[in-house]
């Protein structure tokens, strides 16, 4: 018998989400952006709609402007950001986006680093992956490596962005994010 704490996928209507993908890089193109491509493939395989996919350099004002544009569109429910979450001088994704969050989802970063530890050991402490809400839009900021993106998709995003996952998921909460 399954524990009530185990995730399952019981019957629930599919709820396609509008997804935007932002790759933070000074060097990638759409052709060489394997992590953004992996996120786009995931969105398609999960039955979500890719609204837009762009690459923006490691520049705080440009990152904020792009994220703001997407959060103002009703057709974007989820923003995936890949890249810029490390600790080097050019890594500015947290500095750009975290101040914009209206509600952080701290468990995402904690869980991501816990799961990542199994793959890369203590090097996971160099990741500043995070998630949160900007208004009613979910934002997930991931490292730029394809291994990290694959881990996040398989272990966190796929179940949490599936309306059938029990006992709870982000999809069922989306209609309530505008409550006051």
ZIRA-V506641 format. One record per pair of residues at least 12 apart in sequence whose C-alpha atoms are under 8 Angstrom apart, sorted by the first residue. I is the first residue (numbers start at 1). J is the second residue. Records with the same first field share a line. If there is no record, write none. Layout:
# ZIRA-V506641
I->J ; J
This chain:
# ZIRA-V506641
4->167
5->167
6->166 ; 167
7->159 ; 165 ; 166 ; 167
8->164 ; 165 ; 166 ; 167
9->164 ; 165 ; 166
10->164 ; 165 ; 166
11->164
12->163 ; 164
13->163 ; 164
14->162 ; 163 ; 164
15->48 ; 162 ; 163 ; 171
16->46 ; 47 ; 48 ; 49
17->47 ; 48 ; 49 ; 76 ; 77 ; 78
18->48 ; 49 ; 50 ; 51 ; 75 ; 76 ; 77 ; 78
19->43 ; 48 ; 49 ; 50 ; 51 ; 52 ; 76 ; 77 ; 78 ; 79 ; 80
20->50 ; 51 ; 52 ; 53 ; 70 ; 76 ; 78 ; 79 ; 80
21->36 ; 39 ; 40 ; 50 ; 52 ; 53 ; 54 ; 79 ; 80 ; 81 ; 82
22->36 ; 53 ; 54 ; 55 ; 56 ; 79 ; 80 ; 81 ; 82
23->35 ; 36 ; 53 ; 54 ; 55 ; 56 ; 81 ; 82 ; 83 ; 144
24->55 ; 56 ; 57 ; 58 ; 63 ; 81 ; 82 ; 83 ; 84 ; 93 ; 144
25->55 ; 56 ; 57 ; 58 ; 83 ; 84
26->56 ; 57 ; 58
27->57
28->55
29->55
30->54 ; 55
34->146
35->82 ; 144 ; 145 ; 146 ; 149
36->53 ; 82
38->146 ; 149 ; 150
39->80 ; 149 ; 153
42->153
46->158 ; 162
51->75 ; 76
58->84 ; 90 ; 91 ; 92 ; 93
59->92
60->92 ; 93 ; 95 ; 96
61->96
63->93 ; 96 ; 97
64->96 ; 97
67->79 ; 97
71->134 ; 135 ; 136 ; 137
76->137
77->136 ; 137 ; 138 ; 174
78->137 ; 138 ; 139 ; 140
79->137 ; 138 ; 139 ; 140
80->139 ; 140 ; 141 ; 142
81->139 ; 140 ; 141 ; 142
82->141 ; 142 ; 143 ; 144 ; 149
83->141 ; 142 ; 143 ; 144 ; 145
84->143 ; 144
85->127 ; 128 ; 129 ; 141 ; 142 ; 143 ; 144
86->126 ; 127 ; 128 ; 143
87->126 ; 127 ; 128
93->141
94->128 ; 129 ; 130
100->134
101->132 ; 133 ; 134 ; 135
102->132 ; 133 ; 134 ; 135
103->132 ; 133 ; 134
104->130 ; 131 ; 132 ; 133
105->130 ; 131 ; 132 ; 133
106->130 ; 131 ; 132
108->129 ; 130 ; 131 ; 156
109->128 ; 129 ; 130 ; 131
112->129 ; 152 ; 156
113->125 ; 127 ; 129
115->151
116->148 ; 151
127->143
128->143
129->141 ; 142 ; 143
130->142
135->177 ; 178
136->174 ; 177 ; 178
